[in-house]
Amino acid sequence: QVQLVESGGGMVQPGGSLRISCAASGSRLSLYDMGWYRQAPGKQRTLVARITSGGRINNVDSVKDRFFISRDNAKNTVYLQMNSLRPEDTAVYYCNAQRPDVSWYNYWGQGTQVTVSS
């Protein structure tokens, strides 16, 4: 069982930056592919960025060159650095952990709100 706790969300003006974190407990994060997802009001939860256990990174086009995912396995933590934020980035951001070799080992955090507004 993995427990994920997101932090670092808040309100920021358009063009600003924010870094959110996902701290894991209960297992070694190095075993998991990690992803950041977001869900805006009335919309489905969608993938933002993903980093595999081997360090390969995938970003969706809408955040490419603005958002950067990273992991610190020693701290059992995953980060999402968000730059040049736009109002359309406003959402609840969720952390996800998925074991690549065991499909039912899939865990979610409780989410952290990010609001981009002037």
N, C-alpha and C positions, 0 to 999 in steps of 0.2 A: 504494500500500500504506500502510495506517495501522496504527501500533502504539499500543495502549492499555494503560496501566499504572494499575491501581487502587491506592489506598493509604488508610490511615486507619482500617481495621477494627480490631476488638478486642473486649474484653469490657466490658460495662456493666451496671449494675443496672437493674431495671425502673423506668421513669419517667425514666431518664437520657437524655442526648443524645450524639450522635456525628455527625461530619461526615466523609464519605468523598469522595475525589477520584479523578478519572480524567484522567490527563495523556496527551495525544495527541502523536504525532510522525509525520512522514512526509507530512503533508498539512495543509491548513488546516481546522481544526475547524468553521469558519463555514459550510463547504459541506455539513455533515452534520446530519441529525436525530440527536439523542443520546438514549439511553435507559438507565435503570438497571433491571436485572432481578435477581431473586433465586431461589435454589434451596435448599430445605431438604432434609435427608436423606430419601431415598425419595420425593421429590415432583418434579414437573416444574418447569422454569424458567419463571417468570412475570414479566410486566411490573410494575414498581413505579411508575415515573414516566418521562415522556418530554418532551423539549423540542425543538421543531422548529428548523430553521435560521433561521426567521423569528421565533423566540422564543415561539411558542405552547406552552402547557404542558398536559399531561394527567396526572392522577394516578389511580390506582385507588382505589376507595372505601375500602378497608381502611387506607390511609395518608393519606387526605385530611385536611387541617388538622394533620397531624403531620409529614409529610415534605415537603421543599421542594427541587426541582431548580433549578439555576441553571447558567449557563455564562459563562465569561470567554474570549471569543474571542481577546483579546490574549495571554492566557496559554495558549491552546489547552487549556483545562481545563474539565471539567464537575464539578459538586459535587452531593452529596445531603446535605442537612441533615436529620437524623433526630431528632425530639423525642418525648418521652413514649413511649419504647421499651417494648415488651412482649415477653415470652418468645416469643411466636409470630412475632416479627420475626427471630428467629434463623435465619440462612441465610448462604450464600455470595452476595455481591452482585457482579454482573457489569455492566460498562459495555459498551454497544453503540453503534456508529456506522453509520449508514445514509445513503448518498447518496439524496436523494429523486428524483433524475433518472436514476440509474443503479442498477438494482435489485441487480446483483451486487457492488456496492461495499458490502459488509456485513462489519463487523469486530467482534471480541469481545476483551475483556481476559481476564486469567487469573483474575480474581476476588479478592475480599477477604472474609475471614470476619468476620461480626458475630454476637456471642453476647450474648444478654440473659438474665442469670441473677443471682439473689441468692446 
